[in-house]
């Protein structure tokens, strides 16, 4: 997927230029590059309409193909994923739209 030339700033609906399209790349700071990269990610997420994004680190040493079960378990508990699993096992397996909830 190719990055768009312009990004839509979601909170203010402001259109911003992508860093690759700026005229003076030498003057661009790391913070502004990070900001534009984040805006690029957010614009892709808005288009895809995901429910959530959760990142779980498999280990603390950033080693490929190494999985620390204790580390992952702590993260799953902290983010509430294990609690969500328990709730869904009890029969609350999906989310309903707000409008449907109000009608009930």
HUCORMO-V558638 format. One record per backbone hydrogen bond with DSSP energy under -0.5 kcal/mol. CO is the residue of the C=O (numbers start at 0). NH is the residue of the N-H. Records with the same first field share a line. If there is no record, write none. Layout:
BEGIN
CO = NH / NH
END
This chain:
BEGIN
4 = 17
6 = 8 / 15
7 = 9
8 = 12 / 13
13 = 8
15 = 6
17 = 20
18 = 21
23 = 26
24 = 27
28 = 32
29 = 33
30 = 34
31 = 35
32 = 36
33 = 37
34 = 38
35 = 39
36 = 40
37 = 41
38 = 42
39 = 43
40 = 44
41 = 45
42 = 46
43 = 47
44 = 48 / 49
53 = 55
55 = 57
57 = 67
62 = 65
66 = 68
67 = 71
68 = 72
69 = 73
70 = 74
71 = 75
72 = 76
73 = 77
74 = 78
75 = 79 / 80 / 81
76 = 79
79 = 83
80 = 84
81 = 85
82 = 86
83 = 87
84 = 88
85 = 89
86 = 91
87 = 90
90 = 92
96 = 100
97 = 101
98 = 102
99 = 103
END
